[in-house]
Amino acid sequence: MMSKATKIGVSGASGKMGIEIINLINKTKNLILNTALDHKDSSLIGKKIKNADNKSIQINFDFNDQSKDDVFIDFTRPEATLEYLPFCVKHNVSMVIGTTGFNDIHLKQIKSASNSIPILVAPNMSFGVNATMRLLEYATKIFGKDHDIEIIEAHHKDKVDSPSGTAIKMGEIIANTLNKNKSDIFNLNRSIKEKKRVDGEIGFSSIRAGKIIGDHTVLFASDSEILKIEHNALNRSTFASGAIKAAEFVYDKDPGLYNMYDVIDFQIKKHE
């Protein structure tokens, strides 16, 4: 991170994650809120919020050519992310993308943009979740070939995509570790076919209820034992903290596609 203040832009300014990130930016040394965006129908459009320098930042629904962010943090929907992408490429703004629900075409667009700017994409910014994903690699090497694997995730009732991006990522890590194609072993909906569990498949279950922040459990089950690897988010500050660390990491990097493993490795080396 540079000694001067790094200018940060944030999307979803009225959302719970956007508010959490903005509050943390204002408390973080050497970071300064520079741009705040929200969806065009938001009641907050045109209103102003204070940054750490006591400067008023107007909430807009789109960038303007005066938006000179160093890093833009995006937690919205795929369609909004893809609208922000060309501006960031044009103005050489690094991106941190925590949005989920991208399809393969969207991911190809992000990959293409990363040839021009550094982009960090992670379905979950929590250090704990990303540490959990590394544990999954290890557990899969030991248990993956002779245990049934199920992924259960729970989120608040307003979450749109299902299964969660984090659950899908966990499944991808397991599939890659087993050298399997996810399309061959993912079972996202058992109600489609009335048949017993297929050996080697990864089953997904989703819960949407109340104000659950985000819970993920991976089961490795045999006839004689069950291993559970579980992560529970107690509040959104864990995601906001990870997003801030990601922004600090990606700011001065070369163009390319990065993930939270890169951030974790950077943090470990910094404290060695």
Phi, psi and omega in degrees: 000138182288158179289329176283163182292130176276126184275125186245134170254148183225134174262167179064044187299337180265350181281164183298318179291318179300316179296317180298317181292316179299316179299321181287323175303316182293345179256357187258124179299141177071010171242145179220130176292127184241327182220138175229121181243153175212168180294152190297338180268003182294141178289349182270352180302128181094342178282163185239145175233154183269141171260185186294339176271008181066022176271141179278124178252119181279135177280122180243170177259356179205163175292162163229169186293352177270355179285105184243062178287153169273320179222139177243124181258124186238116171233083183225237176234157184307319182296324178289316179305316183289339173283326179285332188304310183298324179296315181296322177295314182299322186255012175057047178260123176294152183233143168241119185245113176253004178295146176239171178096012179289145171263181185297325179293317178301315183295327176294323178295318178295317178300318179298317180295330182289351172288342183252327182223158173284130180229126174255121180243128177210127177292343179212124184271355182294132175297323180297317178297317182289329171293322177300320180296325176292323176296326179297321177303313182295313181296323180295322178298328182273314190249348193299329187275340183231017176236148171286140183240126178230142179241122180242128179230149180225135178218174180296161187292345182267355180293133188272309187279150181203134353298166181295157177300325178295317179297317178298316179298318177301316178297321179296319178299316179296314180299315180296321179296328179272000183059042179244153174276127184300327181294340180273337188237349178285132170240101186270347184204101182283348182285345181290320181235133177268091181206158181290166181301135178273131178303134177090353180280160173248115180268146180239137175229139183235141175238134176232107186201141172052226184244030180302125183288309180169111179237136179224130178229132174246125179257132167247108190239130171245185179287345186242348181200161177227128173255129178245129170247118192227142172227133178235124175274125182271334174199172186282352182297332179296323179286320179296317179299317177296321179296322178294316178297323178295320179295319178296323181290314192279345188309308187251023180277161174290159175306143181157174180255124184239166177219182185288338173300320178298320180293316180298315179298322178296316180295320179297313180296324182295332184255004178286000000 
